[in-house]
Amino acid sequence: MPVKKIAVYGVGGFGREIAWLVESCSSRDETYEIVCFIDDTQKLHGQTVNDIPVIGLEKAQETFPQCSVVGGVGDPRLRQLLMERAFAAGFKPETIIHPRVEKSKWIEIGHGAVICAGNILTTNITLGKQVQINLDCTIGHDVTMLDYTTLAPGVHVSGCVHFGQRVFVGTGATIINGTQEQPIAIGDDAVIGAGACVIKSILPGLTVVGIPAKPLQR
């Protein structure tokens, strides 16, 4: 049985969850092994978290040059920064899909995407590189998510919604459906607050909260 060695970039709470996710994806055909957490915080180097060593990027490159890397950070901008560092160091991305995910065959999934347990993805969905879908989300038909978009747990996305890059959707948020002719568009770097209900398109870089979702007043 082949063993696929994986490093998780980030040793925070979500990074530890990613490590569990990867290990739970092992099957009779393929076994995953978490060889290390990579973290840029030097004071953590040499520690062991959940029986997994924490090391820096350079040490990981020297020790595990053939392993793949999975992003263990939920923040889209930070994850992009860290993963680009990892790729520059020669690591390759690994796509992780938990076995308890329901999805049709009409789905395109980019390299390095992470889809956690309990998700349902219906049909004609396109996920870009390094997209993360946390626990127990639902995604309807004709949805597109560009690179590094992130859904927190319990997000529900109806049909005909287009996400830009690095969008972050908070826990329990809901996005109603658009149409084929006029999909709901969520612009690059937009943030949708926890529990919000999005009923119309959102401009790039905007943070929206509430029901219905409106721009955050500062």
N, CA and C atoms as a LAMMPS dump frame, in Angstrom:
ITEM: TIMESTEP
0
ITEM: NUMBER OF ATOMS
654
ITEM: BOX BOUNDS ff ff ff
-5.0000000000000000e+02 5.0000000000000000e+02
-5.0000000000000000e+02 5.0000000000000000e+02
-5.0000000000000000e+02 5.0000000000000000e+02
ITEM: ATOMS id mol type element x y z
1 1 1 N 0.841 -1.198 0
2 1 2 C 0 0 0
3 1 3 C 0.879 1.253 0
4 2 1 N 0.72 2.144 -0.975
5 2 2 C 1.556 3.346 -1.003
6 2 3 C 1.229 4.278 0.166
7 3 1 N 2.265 4.958 0.642
8 3 2 C 2.102 5.929 1.716
9 3 3 C 2.421 7.307 1.153
10 4 1 N 1.48 8.215 1.253
11 4 2 C 1.67 9.576 0.765
12 4 3 C 1.992 10.471 1.953
13 5 1 N 3.182 11.063 1.933
14 5 2 C 3.643 11.887 3.044
15 5 3 C 3.182 13.326 2.84
16 6 1 N 2.621 13.91 3.91
17 6 2 C 2.004 15.231 3.853
18 6 3 C 2.561 16.117 4.959
19 7 1 N 2.864 17.359 4.613
20 7 2 C 3.158 18.393 5.602
21 7 3 C 1.998 19.371 5.64
22 8 1 N 1.609 19.798 6.829
23 8 2 C 0.543 20.787 6.999
24 8 3 C 1.187 22.117 7.354
25 9 1 N 0.91 23.136 6.55
26 9 2 C 1.501 24.464 6.8
27 9 3 C 0.575 25.225 7.749
28 10 1 N 0.999 25.334 8.994
29 10 2 C 0.215 26.002 10.031
30 10 3 C -0.15 25.031 11.133
31 11 1 N 0.185 25.379 12.38
32 11 2 C -0.047 24.479 13.506
33 11 3 C -1.128 25.016 14.441
34 12 1 N -1.9 25.991 13.965
35 12 2 C -3.016 26.51 14.764
36 12 3 C -4.175 25.524 14.808
37 13 1 N -5.316 26 15.296
38 13 2 C -6.468 25.119 15.445
39 13 3 C -6.895 24.469 14.146
40 14 1 N -6.995 25.258 13.069
41 14 2 C -7.429 24.679 11.808
42 14 3 C -6.356 23.763 11.229
43 15 1 N -5.093 24.084 11.44
44 15 2 C -4.029 23.198 10.99
45 15 3 C -4.118 21.833 11.648
46 16 1 N -4.439 21.809 12.934
47 16 2 C -4.598 20.525 13.626
48 16 3 C -5.818 19.772 13.101
49 17 1 N -6.872 20.506 12.77
50 17 2 C -8.031 19.858 12.168
51 17 3 C -7.689 19.28 10.792
52 18 1 N -6.884 20.008 10.031
53 18 2 C -6.468 19.512 8.727
54 18 3 C -5.667 18.217 8.879
55 19 1 N -4.795 18.172 9.876
56 19 2 C -4.022 16.949 10.106
57 19 3 C -4.945 15.766 10.367
58 20 1 N -5.964 15.964 11.189
59 20 2 C -6.943 14.894 11.428
60 20 3 C -7.67 14.525 10.14
61 21 1 N -8.054 15.538 9.363
62 21 2 C -8.755 15.287 8.108
63 21 3 C -7.907 14.426 7.178
64 22 1 N -6.647 14.795 7.026
65 22 2 C -5.773 14.045 6.123
66 22 3 C -5.639 12.602 6.578
67 23 1 N -5.391 12.407 7.861
68 23 2 C -5.229 11.043 8.368
69 23 3 C -6.497 10.213 8.176
70 24 1 N -7.666 10.846 8.292
71 24 2 C -8.92 10.108 8.155
72 24 3 C -9.249 9.788 6.704
73 25 1 N -8.473 10.319 5.764
74 25 2 C -8.682 10.011 4.345
75 25 3 C -7.957 8.75 3.903
76 26 1 N -7.172 8.143 4.781
77 26 2 C -6.479 6.915 4.419
78 26 3 C -7.481 5.811 4.111
79 27 1 N -7.142 4.978 3.132
80 27 2 C -8.031 3.893 2.711
81 27 3 C -7.196 2.658 2.411
82 28 1 N -7.867 1.607 1.946
83 28 2 C -7.151 0.388 1.579
84 28 3 C -6.215 0.625 0.401
85 29 1 N -6.523 1.626 -0.416
86 29 2 C -5.731 1.879 -1.619
87 29 3 C -4.602 2.867 -1.406
88 30 1 N -4.741 3.709 -0.389
89 30 2 C -3.734 4.743 -0.178
90 30 3 C -3.731 5.177 1.279
91 31 1 N -2.529 5.334 1.818
92 31 2 C -2.375 5.761 3.207
93 31 3 C -1.687 7.12 3.245
94 32 1 N -2.236 8.022 4.057
95 32 2 C -1.632 9.33 4.264
96 32 3 C -0.877 9.339 5.594
97 33 1 N 0.269 9.98 5.59
98 33 2 C 1.054 10.154 6.811
99 33 3 C 1.426 11.625 6.961
100 34 1 N 1.044 12.222 8.088
101 34 2 C 1.444 13.59 8.385
102 34 3 C 2.852 13.545 8.958
103 35 1 N 3.816 14.102 8.223
104 35 2 C 5.207 14.022 8.674
105 35 3 C 5.604 15.209 9.541
106 36 1 N 4.916 16.35 9.372
107 36 2 C 5.268 17.517 10.184
108 36 3 C 4.23 18.615 10.003
109 37 1 N 4.209 19.511 10.967
110 37 2 C 3.61 20.837 10.788
111 37 3 C 4.729 21.785 10.392
112 38 1 N 4.494 22.61 9.383
113 38 2 C 5.405 23.701 9.06
114 38 3 C 4.838 24.967 9.666
115 39 1 N 5.67 25.723 10.35
116 39 2 C 5.197 26.974 10.935
117 39 3 C 6.336 27.971 10.944
118 40 1 N 6.007 29.246 10.72
119 40 2 C 7.024 30.285 10.651
120 40 3 C 7.381 30.863 12.022
121 41 1 N 6.682 30.425 13.072
122 41 2 C 6.96 30.92 14.422
123 41 3 C 8.116 30.124 15.022
124 42 1 N 9.278 30.75 15.136
125 42 2 C 10.478 30.019 15.524
126 42 3 C 10.384 29.384 16.903
127 43 1 N 9.691 30.027 17.831
128 43 2 C 9.63 29.472 19.178
129 43 3 C 8.866 28.149 19.232
130 44 1 N 8.121 27.833 18.182
131 44 2 C 7.402 26.562 18.129
132 44 3 C 8.245 25.433 17.546
133 45 1 N 9.346 25.796 16.888
134 45 2 C 10.169 24.786 16.238
135 45 3 C 10.784 23.84 17.27
136 46 1 N 10.707 22.553 16.997
137 46 2 C 11.206 21.542 17.919
138 46 3 C 10.142 21.002 18.846
139 47 1 N 8.988 21.66 18.905
140 47 2 C 7.892 21.137 19.714
141 47 3 C 7.152 20.03 18.968
142 48 1 N 6.36 19.289 19.719
143 48 2 C 5.503 18.253 19.137
144 48 3 C 4.065 18.563 19.499
145 49 1 N 3.196 18.618 18.493
146 49 2 C 1.78 18.909 18.702
147 49 3 C 0.963 17.742 18.149
148 50 1 N 0.169 17.138 19.02
149 50 2 C -0.626 15.959 18.631
150 50 3 C 0.247 14.892 17.973
151 51 1 N 1.42 14.68 18.575
152 51 2 C 2.391 13.667 18.139
153 51 3 C 3.022 13.983 16.781
154 52 1 N 2.935 15.229 16.336
155 52 2 C 3.502 15.624 15.051
156 52 3 C 4.534 16.721 15.306
157 53 1 N 5.754 16.591 14.775
158 53 2 C 6.781 17.621 15.012
159 53 3 C 6.461 18.921 14.289
160 54 1 N 6.864 20.03 14.891
161 54 2 C 6.701 21.364 14.3
162 54 3 C 8.08 21.857 13.884
163 55 1 N 8.226 22.198 12.599
164 55 2 C 9.508 22.654 12.094
165 55 3 C 9.299 23.832 11.146
166 56 1 N 10.384 24.509 10.791
167 56 2 C 10.316 25.604 9.851
168 56 3 C 10.322 25.113 8.415
169 57 1 N 10.084 26.024 7.493
170 57 2 C 9.99 25.662 6.083
171 57 3 C 11.314 25.122 5.549
172 58 1 N 12.418 25.768 5.898
173 58 2 C 13.719 25.311 5.407
174 58 3 C 14.041 23.915 5.914
175 59 1 N 13.768 23.659 7.201
176 59 2 C 14.006 22.333 7.772
177 59 3 C 13.117 21.287 7.111
178 60 1 N 11.878 21.655 6.837
179 60 2 C 10.971 20.719 6.166
180 60 3 C 11.476 20.377 4.771
181 61 1 N 11.995 21.378 4.073
182 61 2 C 12.533 21.15 2.729
183 61 3 C 13.722 20.194 2.777
184 62 1 N 14.566 20.329 3.806
185 62 2 C 15.727 19.454 3.936
186 62 3 C 15.338 18.04 4.342
187 63 1 N 14.351 17.93 5.238
188 63 2 C 14.019 16.641 5.831
189 63 3 C 13.034 15.843 5.003
190 64 1 N 12.059 16.535 4.403
191 64 2 C 10.994 15.85 3.661
192 64 3 C 10.839 16.455 2.26
193 65 1 N 11.861 16.384 1.435
194 65 2 C 11.812 17.075 0.137
195 65 3 C 10.763 16.512 -0.826
196 66 1 N 10.338 15.276 -0.615
197 66 2 C 9.4 14.648 -1.539
198 66 3 C 7.941 14.704 -1.069
199 67 1 N 7.697 15.276 0.107
200 67 2 C 6.324 15.277 0.601
201 67 3 C 5.511 16.393 -0.052
202 68 1 N 4.198 16.265 0.025
203 68 2 C 3.293 17.295 -0.461
204 68 3 C 2.871 18.177 0.717
205 69 1 N 2.25 19.319 0.404
206 69 2 C 1.876 20.259 1.459
207 69 3 C 0.399 20.613 1.333
208 70 1 N -0.242 20.78 2.484
209 70 2 C -1.639 21.2 2.566
210 70 3 C -1.702 22.446 3.437
211 71 1 N -2.464 23.441 3.005
212 71 2 C -2.603 24.664 3.781
213 71 3 C -3.436 24.451 5.028
214 72 1 N -2.888 24.843 6.171
215 72 2 C -3.595 24.666 7.439
216 72 3 C -4.037 25.981 8.052
217 73 1 N -4.296 26.975 7.199
218 73 2 C -4.704 28.305 7.665
219 73 3 C -5.999 28.681 6.966
220 74 1 N -6.987 29.157 7.728
221 74 2 C -8.275 29.501 7.139
222 74 3 C -8.302 30.843 6.439
223 75 1 N -7.501 31.81 6.923
224 75 2 C -7.502 33.146 6.324
225 75 3 C -6.98 33.063 4.886
226 76 1 N -7.765 33.468 3.887
227 76 2 C -7.352 33.269 2.497
228 76 3 C -6.074 33.992 2.106
229 77 1 N -5.915 35.237 2.534
230 77 2 C -4.721 35.99 2.139
231 77 3 C -3.464 35.391 2.758
232 78 1 N -3.545 35.07 4.036
233 78 2 C -2.392 34.469 4.698
234 78 3 C -2.082 33.102 4.097
235 79 1 N -3.113 32.316 3.81
236 79 2 C -2.886 31 3.216
237 79 3 C -2.195 31.118 1.862
238 80 1 N -2.605 32.081 1.054
239 80 2 C -1.958 32.274 -0.229
240 80 3 C -0.474 32.612 -0.04
241 81 1 N -0.175 33.494 0.896
242 81 2 C 1.203 33.864 1.17
243 81 3 C 2.03 32.641 1.576
244 82 1 N 1.505 31.844 2.508
245 82 2 C 2.243 30.685 3.004
246 82 3 C 2.417 29.621 1.929
247 83 1 N 1.371 29.368 1.169
248 83 2 C 1.464 28.328 0.156
249 83 3 C 2.395 28.741 -0.976
250 84 1 N 2.415 29.996 -1.309
251 84 2 C 3.358 30.45 -2.335
252 84 3 C 4.798 30.294 -1.858
253 85 1 N 5.03 30.492 -0.555
254 85 2 C 6.353 30.211 -0.001
255 85 3 C 6.691 28.726 -0.14
256 86 1 N 5.719 27.885 0.185
257 86 2 C 5.945 26.437 0.099
258 86 3 C 6.228 26.002 -1.333
259 87 1 N 5.481 26.546 -2.291
260 87 2 C 5.701 26.176 -3.69
261 87 3 C 7.068 26.656 -4.163
262 88 1 N 7.471 27.837 -3.732
263 88 2 C 8.785 28.354 -4.105
264 88 3 C 9.902 27.479 -3.547
265 89 1 N 9.627 26.815 -2.417
266 89 2 C 10.598 25.907 -1.807
267 89 3 C 10.59 24.53 -2.457
268 90 1 N 9.698 24.304 -3.399
269 90 2 C 9.685 23.05 -4.14
270 90 3 C 8.612 22.064 -3.754
271 91 1 N 7.766 22.402 -2.78
272 91 2 C 6.694 21.491 -2.391
273 91 3 C 5.551 21.532 -3.397
274 92 1 N 4.855 20.423 -3.518
275 92 2 C 3.7 20.315 -4.391
276 92 3 C 2.417 20.31 -3.553
277 93 1 N 1.31 20.844 -4.097
278 93 2 C 0.053 20.839 -3.334
279 93 3 C -0.593 19.458 -3.334
280 94 1 N -1.335 19.201 -2.305
281 94 2 C -2.123 17.968 -2.213
282 94 3 C -3.597 18.332 -2.069
283 95 1 N -4.45 17.694 -2.838
284 95 2 C -5.897 17.893 -2.742
285 95 3 C -6.468 16.875 -1.768
286 96 1 N -7.251 17.334 -0.803
287 96 2 C -7.786 16.463 0.241
288 96 3 C -9.316 16.547 0.235
289 97 1 N -9.965 15.411 0.034
290 97 2 C -11.426 15.328 0.046
291 97 3 C -11.822 14.209 1.002
292 98 1 N -12.496 14.57 2.071
293 98 2 C -12.877 13.573 3.073
294 98 3 C -13.832 12.548 2.457
295 99 1 N -13.716 11.277 2.851
296 99 2 C -14.606 10.257 2.277
297 99 3 C -16.08 10.472 2.596
298 100 1 N -16.376 11.272 3.614
299 100 2 C -17.778 11.545 3.937
300 100 3 C -18.233 12.855 3.286
301 101 1 N -17.842 13.04 2.03
302 101 2 C -18.314 14.148 1.202
303 101 3 C -19.182 13.577 0.099
304 102 1 N -20.354 14.164 -0.103
305 102 2 C -21.228 13.751 -1.192
306 102 3 C -21.087 14.748 -2.339
307 103 1 N -20.815 14.23 -3.54
308 103 2 C -20.649 15.107 -4.696
309 103 3 C -20.954 14.333 -5.971
310 104 1 N -21.395 15.072 -6.979
311 104 2 C -21.642 14.45 -8.277
312 104 3 C -20.33 14.375 -9.059
313 105 1 N -20.383 13.747 -10.217
314 105 2 C -19.198 13.677 -11.07
315 105 3 C -19.006 14.958 -11.882
316 106 1 N -19.97 15.882 -11.808
317 106 2 C -19.913 17.106 -12.598
318 106 3 C -19.312 18.241 -11.795
319 107 1 N -18.147 17.972 -11.227
320 107 2 C -17.468 18.955 -10.385
321 107 3 C -15.998 18.994 -10.77
322 108 1 N -15.454 20.197 -10.93
323 108 2 C -14.029 20.387 -11.181
324 108 3 C -13.387 20.937 -9.916
325 109 1 N -12.297 20.307 -9.506
326 109 2 C -11.654 20.679 -8.248
327 109 3 C -10.193 20.996 -8.517
328 110 1 N -9.767 22.206 -8.161
329 110 2 C -8.402 22.647 -8.399
330 110 3 C -7.403 22.026 -7.437
331 111 1 N -6.12 22.09 -7.817
332 111 2 C -5.057 21.523 -6.998
333 111 3 C -5.016 22.191 -5.627
334 112 1 N -4.834 21.362 -4.596
335 112 2 C -4.676 21.878 -3.252
336 112 3 C -5.965 22.216 -2.533
337 113 1 N -7.104 21.924 -3.144
338 113 2 C -8.382 22.179 -2.468
339 113 3 C -8.546 21.248 -1.274
340 114 1 N -9.273 21.707 -0.274
341 114 2 C -9.575 20.915 0.919
342 114 3 C -11.085 20.931 1.118
343 115 1 N -11.693 19.745 1.148
344 115 2 C -13.131 19.63 1.367
345 115 3 C -13.329 18.727 2.581
346 116 1 N -13.81 19.295 3.665
347 116 2 C -13.912 18.585 4.94
348 116 3 C -15.142 17.682 4.999
349 117 1 N -15.259 16.96 6.098
350 117 2 C -16.33 15.983 6.265
351 117 3 C -17.702 16.643 6.302
352 118 1 N -18.699 15.924 5.783
353 118 2 C -20.085 16.343 5.897
354 118 3 C -20.577 17.308 4.848
355 119 1 N -19.774 17.599 3.836
356 119 2 C -20.191 18.547 2.807
357 119 3 C -20.995 17.858 1.708
358 120 1 N -21.892 18.621 1.09
359 120 2 C -22.667 18.146 -0.052
360 120 3 C -22.462 19.133 -1.196
361 121 1 N -21.941 18.658 -2.319
362 121 2 C -21.75 19.463 -3.52
363 121 3 C -22.568 18.815 -4.638
364 122 1 N -23.454 19.57 -5.246
365 122 2 C -24.399 18.955 -6.167
366 122 3 C -23.817 18.796 -7.572
367 123 1 N -24.006 19.747 -8.461
368 123 2 C -23.611 19.512 -9.846
369 123 3 C -23.161 20.795 -10.535
370 124 1 N -22.284 20.631 -11.525
371 124 2 C -21.761 21.756 -12.319
372 124 3 C -21.167 22.838 -11.429
373 125 1 N -20.2 22.394 -10.603
374 125 2 C -19.495 23.256 -9.651
375 125 3 C -18.022 23.278 -10.023
376 126 1 N -17.417 24.45 -9.987
377 126 2 C -15.987 24.584 -10.27
378 126 3 C -15.287 25.216 -9.076
379 127 1 N -14.316 24.515 -8.53
380 127 2 C -13.528 25.012 -7.402
381 127 3 C -12.114 25.285 -7.882
382 128 1 N -11.586 26.469 -7.579
383 128 2 C -10.241 26.825 -7.982
384 128 3 C -9.183 26.216 -7.086
385 129 1 N -7.951 26.622 -7.291
386 129 2 C -6.831 26.131 -6.5
387 129 3 C -6.941 26.614 -5.051
388 130 1 N -6.6 25.714 -4.134
389 130 2 C -6.488 26.037 -2.716
390 130 3 C -7.794 26.523 -2.09
391 131 1 N -8.915 26.188 -2.696
392 131 2 C -10.215 26.46 -2.065
393 131 3 C -10.357 25.577 -0.833
394 132 1 N -10.93 26.113 0.227
395 132 2 C -11.2 25.324 1.433
396 132 3 C -12.686 25.389 1.772
397 133 1 N -13.281 24.213 1.971
398 133 2 C -14.677 24.114 2.372
399 133 3 C -14.705 23.36 3.691
400 134 1 N -15.027 24.08 4.75
401 134 2 C -14.997 23.489 6.085
402 134 3 C -16.22 22.589 6.31
403 135 1 N -16.41 22.148 7.536
404 135 2 C -17.395 21.114 7.863
405 135 3 C -18.834 21.501 7.516
406 136 1 N -19.591 20.518 6.994
407 136 2 C -21.054 20.589 6.893
408 136 3 C -21.578 21.783 6.113
409 137 1 N -21.009 22.023 4.942
410 137 2 C -21.528 23.039 4.026
411 137 3 C -22.312 22.38 2.903
412 138 1 N -23.194 23.151 2.264
413 138 2 C -23.88 22.678 1.07
414 138 3 C -23.643 23.686 -0.052
415 139 1 N -23.398 23.164 -1.252
416 139 2 C -23.126 24.014 -2.415
417 139 3 C -24.003 23.537 -3.563
418 140 1 N -24.831 24.447 -4.07
419 140 2 C -25.778 24.102 -5.117
420 140 3 C -25.171 24.166 -6.51
421 141 1 N -26.021 24.013 -7.499
422 141 2 C -25.613 23.928 -8.897
423 141 3 C -25.029 25.232 -9.431
424 142 1 N -24.17 25.098 -10.419
425 142 2 C -23.625 26.249 -11.163
426 142 3 C -22.948 27.274 -10.266
427 143 1 N -22.138 26.77 -9.354
428 143 2 C -21.358 27.634 -8.461
429 143 3 C -19.894 27.583 -8.878
430 144 1 N -19.246 28.744 -8.906
431 144 2 C -17.823 28.845 -9.192
432 144 3 C -17.123 29.535 -8.023
433 145 1 N -16.027 28.949 -7.567
434 145 2 C -15.21 29.553 -6.521
435 145 3 C -13.794 29.656 -7.038
436 146 1 N -13.264 30.866 -7.123
437 146 2 C -11.904 31.041 -7.589
438 146 3 C -10.898 30.775 -6.463
439 147 1 N -9.621 30.86 -6.795
440 147 2 C -8.537 30.42 -5.928
441 147 3 C -8.612 31.03 -4.528
442 148 1 N -8.353 30.171 -3.542
443 148 2 C -8.205 30.526 -2.131
444 148 3 C -9.508 30.973 -1.454
445 149 1 N -10.63 30.849 -2.121
446 149 2 C -11.897 31.127 -1.442
447 149 3 C -12.094 30.131 -0.301
448 150 1 N -12.705 30.576 0.791
449 150 2 C -12.813 29.774 2.006
450 150 3 C -14.22 29.852 2.579
451 151 1 N -14.823 28.689 2.838
452 151 2 C -16.101 28.619 3.541
453 151 3 C -15.862 28.066 4.931
454 152 1 N -16.29 28.795 5.962
455 152 2 C -16.259 28.304 7.334
456 152 3 C -17.358 27.25 7.515
457 153 1 N -17.43 26.584 8.674
458 153 2 C -18.422 25.521 8.857
459 153 3 C -19.862 26.011 8.686
460 154 1 N -20.691 25.12 8.14
461 154 2 C -22.123 25.352 8.091
462 154 3 C -22.596 26.412 7.132
463 155 1 N -21.837 26.685 6.075
464 155 2 C -22.249 27.667 5.079
465 155 3 C -23.138 26.994 4.028
466 156 1 N -24.175 27.701 3.581
467 156 2 C -25.073 27.159 2.554
468 156 3 C -25.091 28.108 1.357
469 157 1 N -24.691 27.573 0.213
470 157 2 C -24.619 28.342 -1.02
471 157 3 C -25.631 27.773 -2.005
472 158 1 N -26.593 28.576 -2.412
473 158 2 C -27.574 28.126 -3.393
474 158 3 C -26.988 28.217 -4.798
475 159 1 N -27.794 27.894 -5.81
476 159 2 C -27.297 27.81 -7.172
477 159 3 C -26.952 29.157 -7.788
478 160 1 N -26.084 29.092 -8.807
479 160 2 C -25.73 30.262 -9.62
480 160 3 C -25.112 31.382 -8.789
481 161 1 N -24.037 31.044 -8.1
482 161 2 C -23.256 32.025 -7.337
483 161 3 C -21.815 31.932 -7.801
484 162 1 N -21.205 33.075 -8.087
485 162 2 C -19.821 33.133 -8.529
486 162 3 C -18.976 33.876 -7.494
487 163 1 N -17.979 33.189 -6.953
488 163 2 C -17.066 33.778 -5.968
489 163 3 C -15.768 34.176 -6.655
490 164 1 N -15.226 35.322 -6.28
491 164 2 C -13.918 35.728 -6.754
492 164 3 C -12.816 35.023 -5.98
493 165 1 N -11.631 35.602 -6.003
494 165 2 C -10.492 35.039 -5.289
495 165 3 C -10.473 35.521 -3.834
496 166 1 N -10.003 34.632 -2.959
497 166 2 C -9.749 34.95 -1.542
498 166 3 C -10.99 35.439 -0.805
499 167 1 N -12.155 35.034 -1.232
500 167 2 C -13.379 35.365 -0.494
501 167 3 C -13.415 34.531 0.781
502 168 1 N -13.847 35.14 1.88
503 168 2 C -14.031 34.399 3.133
504 168 3 C -15.491 34.498 3.551
505 169 1 N -16.103 33.323 3.801
506 169 2 C -17.504 33.266 4.206
507 169 3 C -17.569 32.678 5.608
508 170 1 N -18.119 33.447 6.56
509 170 2 C -18.125 33.052 7.961
510 170 3 C -19.12 31.951 8.29
511 171 1 N -18.965 31.401 9.476
512 171 2 C -19.762 30.266 9.935
513 171 3 C -21.263 30.552 9.849
514 172 1 N -21.979 29.61 9.259
515 172 2 C -23.438 29.68 9.234
516 172 3 C -24.018 30.681 8.264
517 173 1 N -23.219 31.287 7.417
518 173 2 C -23.757 32.245 6.448
519 173 3 C -24.53 31.524 5.343
520 174 1 N -25.448 32.253 4.711
521 174 2 C -26.27 31.715 3.634
522 174 3 C -26.224 32.671 2.451
523 175 1 N -26.108 32.098 1.253
524 175 2 C -26.12 32.903 0.033
525 175 3 C -27.232 32.364 -0.858
526 176 1 N -28.232 33.194 -1.135
527 176 2 C -29.362 32.726 -1.933
528 176 3 C -28.934 32.58 -3.386
529 177 1 N -29.805 31.99 -4.182
530 177 2 C -29.455 31.689 -5.563
531 177 3 C -29.606 32.89 -6.485
532 178 1 N -28.709 32.942 -7.481
533 178 2 C -28.878 33.836 -8.61
534 178 3 C -29.56 33.097 -9.738
535 179 1 N -29.336 33.539 -10.965
536 179 2 C -29.872 32.878 -12.144
537 179 3 C -28.739 32.658 -13.135
538 180 1 N -28.994 31.839 -14.138
539 180 2 C -27.987 31.611 -15.168
540 180 3 C -27.627 32.923 -15.857
541 181 1 N -28.634 33.754 -16.111
542 181 2 C -28.399 35.02 -16.799
543 181 3 C -27.764 36.059 -15.888
544 182 1 N -28.059 35.99 -14.598
545 182 2 C -27.551 36.991 -13.661
546 182 3 C -27.196 36.314 -12.331
547 183 1 N -26.053 35.622 -12.302
548 183 2 C -25.645 34.977 -11.043
549 183 3 C -25.283 36.012 -9.99
550 184 1 N -25.412 35.631 -8.74
551 184 2 C -24.897 36.471 -7.659
552 184 3 C -23.376 36.405 -7.705
553 185 1 N -22.733 37.568 -7.689
554 185 2 C -21.279 37.654 -7.802
555 185 3 C -20.69 38.199 -6.502
556 186 1 N -19.745 37.461 -5.944
557 186 2 C -19.04 37.882 -4.733
558 186 3 C -17.626 38.27 -5.15
559 187 1 N -17.269 39.526 -5.009
560 187 2 C -16.013 40.03 -5.533
561 187 3 C -14.789 39.541 -4.783
562 188 1 N -13.628 39.67 -5.422
563 188 2 C -12.357 39.297 -4.803
564 188 3 C -12.213 39.922 -3.419
565 189 1 N -11.698 39.123 -2.47
566 189 2 C -11.342 39.585 -1.124
567 189 3 C -12.535 40.073 -0.305
568 190 1 N -13.734 39.764 -0.732
569 190 2 C -14.907 40.1 0.077
570 190 3 C -14.957 39.201 1.313
571 191 1 N -15.579 39.704 2.377
572 191 2 C -15.765 38.947 3.612
573 191 3 C -17.245 38.95 3.949
574 192 1 N -17.809 37.776 4.155
575 192 2 C -19.209 37.627 4.54
576 192 3 C -19.232 37.164 5.987
577 193 1 N -19.824 37.964 6.86
578 193 2 C -19.805 37.68 8.287
579 193 3 C -20.59 36.442 8.667
580 194 1 N -20.269 35.896 9.832
581 194 2 C -20.96 34.713 10.343
582 194 3 C -22.46 34.978 10.454
583 195 1 N -23.252 34.026 9.973
584 195 2 C -24.695 34.119 10.086
585 195 3 C -25.364 35.062 9.12
586 196 1 N -24.612 35.69 8.247
587 196 2 C -25.199 36.65 7.305
588 196 3 C -26.022 35.931 6.242
589 197 1 N -26.958 36.651 5.646
590 197 2 C -27.758 36.141 4.533
591 197 3 C -27.557 37.074 3.341
592 198 1 N -26.87 36.587 2.329
593 198 2 C -26.543 37.39 1.151
594 198 3 C -27.651 37.223 0.116
595 199 1 N -28.242 38.34 -0.306
596 199 2 C -29.34 38.282 -1.271
597 199 3 C -29.012 39.01 -2.572
598 200 1 N -27.822 39.615 -2.649
599 200 2 C -27.422 40.3 -3.88
600 200 3 C -25.903 40.304 -3.973
601 201 1 N -25.385 40.717 -5.111
602 201 2 C -23.946 40.684 -5.356
603 201 3 C -23.195 41.605 -4.393
604 202 1 N -21.915 41.279 -4.172
605 202 2 C -21.062 42.014 -3.233
606 202 3 C -19.828 42.497 -3.976
607 203 1 N -19.486 43.753 -3.801
608 203 2 C -18.333 44.329 -4.482
609 203 3 C -17.024 43.785 -3.906
610 204 1 N -15.948 43.81 -4.688
611 204 2 C -14.648 43.35 -4.196
612 204 3 C -14.211 44.092 -2.936
613 205 1 N -13.622 43.343 -2.003
614 205 2 C -13.049 43.927 -0.801
615 205 3 C -14.039 44.349 0.258
616 206 1 N -15.328 44.158 0.02
617 206 2 C -16.344 44.614 0.957
618 206 3 C -16.59 43.569 2.041
619 207 1 N -16.85 44.04 3.269
620 207 2 C -17.276 43.165 4.365
621 207 3 C -18.752 43.404 4.62
622 208 1 N -19.545 42.321 4.596
623 208 2 C -20.984 42.448 4.821
624 208 3 C -21.395 41.568 6.001
625 209 1 N -22.413 42.034 6.73
626 209 2 C -22.911 41.313 7.896
627 209 3 C -24.427 41.464 7.954
628 210 1 N -25.067 40.572 8.713
629 210 2 C -26.481 40.73 9.016
630 210 3 C -27.421 40.034 8.05
631 211 1 N -28.725 40.205 8.348
632 211 2 C -29.809 39.615 7.559
633 211 3 C -30.81 40.719 7.209
634 212 1 N -30.899 41.096 5.933
635 212 2 C -30.019 40.7 4.828
636 212 3 C -28.638 41.327 4.993
637 213 1 N -27.657 40.746 4.33
638 213 2 C -26.273 41.217 4.486
639 213 3 C -26.108 42.619 3.923
640 214 1 N -25.499 43.487 4.744
641 214 2 C -25.222 44.865 4.337
642 214 3 C -23.775 45.213 4.705
643 215 1 N -23.193 46.21 4.023
644 215 2 C -21.818 46.575 4.338
645 215 3 C -21.638 46.934 5.8
646 216 1 N -20.525 46.491 6.379
647 216 2 C -20.224 46.765 7.764
648 216 3 C -19.934 48.25 7.944
649 217 1 N -20.602 48.862 8.889
650 217 2 C -20.398 50.271 9.188
651 217 3 C -19.281 50.408 10.211
652 218 1 N -18.273 51.157 9.855
653 218 2 C -17.128 51.333 10.757
654 218 3 C -17.201 52.698 11.435
